[in-house]
């Protein structure tokens, strides 16, 4: 090995050592941020209960507990909140929140859960959009809207699904983009030593083919009414930070 290769190898090893040292220092000194959703403690558990509203508009709800596969797969301090909402003559709406703890692997790309349940996402119809909210102040919440389809089975006809989601953390951070969330998490940890406790908020409703837009419009009304009941950001007159670097 010539001198130039030795220099490159030494430099690479040095950078790896510096990076490892920085990561160790950050892990040792990091503090866990506050949840950006309402929670309550669960006695004897590392998890928190995410508190979702029992009633929204004309919808009543039922609590759905996370299944054993989910709780066994995700980190032990991952927290959950899930309710299914029903109203006379209306398709049900499933509201779910997954809140990370000290391990960022609690949350992953939103598409994985949907596709893991047998739904196929239509990329051409899916898009980043927004939902207007009036509380706690008027603002547009950026969201990702996925349109998905499920083949007919012996029990059910072919179905369409509308899945709306975003990520939210303390300090008025919210975004529909997975990569943006990961960048902000790393940036905040490096700048402040705080591991932001991100949450994935998602709404899902099933409809027939051709009813996707009408279902989304109904879901927007539901989102506007329900989000201020459990999401703690934005606060006051603090401007939305979703577009910040």
N, C-alpha and C positions, 0 to 999 in steps of 0.2 A: 504494500500500500504506500503510495507516494505521499509527500508532505501535504499537498493540497487536500487530499482525501482525509488525512488525519485531522486537519484543521476543521473541515466540514463536519466530521464525526464528533469532534470535541464540542463544536458549537451546538450541534443538534442535541447532544447529551446535556449540555449546559442549559439549553432552553427547556428541555424536558424536566430537568431538576428544578428550575425556577418555577415552572408551571405547577409541578407537584407540590412545591413549598407553598405557593399561593393558595392552591386548593385546600391544603391541610390547614393553613391559617384561617381561611374563610370558614371552613367547617367547624373549627375549634371555637371561633369567636362569633359565629352567626347567631342571630336572634330570629325567632319565628314571628312573622308579622301577624297582625290582627285579621280575622276573617272579614270579608266584605259582604257577608250575608248574616242574617240573624241566626244565632245558635244558642243552645242550652247544654249544660254538661250532662253526660250519661254516667250515673254513679258506677264506680268500679271499672270504667272503661277509658281507654286513651282517645276514643272517638267523641265527637260532639254530635248532637242532634241538630240538623238544619231545620229551622222553624219556618214552615210554609203556611200560607193562609188556608183556613178550613173552608172558607166560602169566598168565591169571586164572582161578581155579577150575579147571574142566575144559577151558577154552578155550585153544587155541593161536592164534597170530596171524601176520599177514603185513603188512609195512609197505606203505602206499600213498603214493606221492609226489604232491604237488599237481600238477594239470594246468597246462599252459602258459597257458591262458586265465586261471586264477586268479592265477598268479604275475605275469602281465603286467598284470592289472587292479588288483590291490591294491598299496599302497605297497611300495617295494623292501626295507624293513626289516621287513616282516610275516613272522612266523615260524609254522611249522606242525608239527603232529604228527598222524599218522593211521594207525590200524591197523584191520584187519578181523579179527574173532575168530570162530572156528568151533569147534564141539564136536559129537561124534556125536549125531545125532538132535535137534539143537537148531538153531533159526534163527540165522543169523549176526548179530553185533552190530558195528556200525561206530562206532568211537570217534574223534572228531576234536577237535583243539584249534587255534584260531587266536589267535595272540598278537600284539598290536599293538606297534609300535615308537614312533617319535617322531610319528607321524601317526595321529590317532584314527580316521580313516576306514578303517582296517584292519578295523574291526568295525562291523556294522550290525545292524538288526533281524533276529532269527533266522529269522523267517518267510520272508524274501526268498530264501534259499538253497533252502529246501524247495520253495517255489512255483516257483522258477526251473527246477526239475528235473521239473516236470509234476505235482506233488502238490497236491491241494486240501485245505486245512485245514478240518476240521469244528470251528467255533468253539464249538458247543454242547457238544461232548465234550472240548474242550481246557480245561485249567485249571492254576492255580498250586497246587502241592502240595509235598511234602517227601519226602526219603529219609533214613532213619535210618542213621547211621554210628557205629561204635564206636571208630574210630581217627582222630586221635591221642587223642581223648577222646570220650565219647558226646555226640552232638549231632545235630540235625535240619538237613539241608542243604536250603534252599529251592530248588525247581526249577520249570521250566515244562514241562508235558507237553502236547504237541500230538498229536492224532489226525488222520491224513491218509489220503486215498484216492487210488488211481490207477486209471484206466480200463483195461479189458482191451485187449490188443494182439494182433497175430498170434502173438507169441511167449510172452506171459504172460497169465494170467487177471487178473481184477480183484483188486487187492491193497489191504490196509490197512497203514499205517505208524505206528509209535510213535516220536516224537522227543522226547527229554528234554534240556534244556539249562539253563545258567546262566552268569553272568559272575563272574569272580573276579580280585581284585587283591591286592597286598601290604597289610599292616596289617589282616589278617583282614576284608577287604571282599569279600562275595559276595552276589549277588542274582540273581533270575530276571528282573528288570524292566529293560528297556532304558532307560527314562527315569530310573530310580534310578541306574543306572551313569553316565549322562551328568551327572546332578546331582553325584554324588560326585566325578567326574573334575574338574569345574569348581571345586567347593568345595576339593578338596585342592590343586589348582594355585594357587588364589588364596591359600589359607592358608599353604602351605608352599613353593610354587615347584616342587613335584614333580609331574610328569605321570605319574600312576599307569599302569602298563603292564598294562592289562586284557587278559584272555584270555576267549574264548568256548569253553566246554566243551560238547560235544554227543554224545549217543548216539542211534543210530537202528537200528531193527529192523523187518523186514517180517513181516507175518502175514496170515492169512486173515480174512475178515469174521467178527466175533463173537469173535475171539481176542485182542482188544486188551487187556483187563484181565489175562489170564493172561500175555501178553507183557510188560506193564508190571511185573508182580510178579517175573518172571524178571529183567528189566532192573534192578530195584531191588537184587536180590541181587548182580548183576554190578557195579553202581555202587558199592555198599558195599564190595566187595572190591577194586576197582581204583582208586578215587579216592585213598586214602591212599598209593598207590605213586607218584603223580606230582604231586598237588596239595599245595602247601606250606602251606596255611592250612586250618583254624585252627591256631595254634601253641600248644602247652602248654595252660594253663588259661585263656587269654585268652577272655573271653566272646564269643559270636557278635555281630557288629556289623551284621548285615543289617537290623535294625529301627531303627538309630540315625538321627537326623535328618541 
